[in-house]
Amino acid sequence: MSNSLWLALGLVLIVEGLGPLIAPNGWRNMVAELSRQPDNQLRRIGGCLVVAGAVIAYCFS
């Protein structure tokens, strides 16, 4: 893997870890609420996140 991919992976892990580090109860409640959503809703959320990430990556590459 190139250094850029390792850097990207590291940044993703940092961002993902901030929620449970700073506000564990709020993070737990958010995960519990997401687990109650129907599959189609979760797919839409995931799709939006993928598109947003691709746009950001395209803009900064």
N, C-alpha and C positions, 0 to 999 in steps of 0.2 A: 504494500500500500504506500501511496505517496504521503509525504508529510502533511499535505492539505487535508487528506481524508482522515488522518489521525487527529489533526487539529479540529476538524468538524465533529468527529465522534466525541472528543473531549468536551467541546462546547455543548453538545447535546446532553451529555451526562451531567454537566454542571447545571444547565437550565432545568433538567428533569429533577435533579436533586434539591433544588432550592425550595420547592413546595413543602416536602416533608421536613426539611431542615428548619424552615422559618415558621411554618404554621401547620404542625402535624395534625391537629384536630380538624382544621378547615380542609386540609388535603384529604383526610380520611372521609369526611362528609361528602366532598366532591366526588371521590371515587365511588362511594356508596350510591350517590345519586346517579352517576353514569351507569352503574351496574343495573339500575332499574329501567333504563331507557330501552326501547325496542331496537332490534337489530338495524332496521332501516335508518333510524335516527343516528345511531353510532356510525354507520357507513357514511352518512352525509357529513358528519363531523370529521371523520377520518379523511374523507375526500377533500374537504375544504382545507384541512391542515396540510395535506400533500400538495395541493395546488399552491397554497400560500408559500410553502417551503420551496417549491420549484421556482416560483416567481422571484423570491428573495435570492435564491442561489443564482438565477439567471442575471438578475440586476447587478450582483456583486462579482460576477465572474468575468 
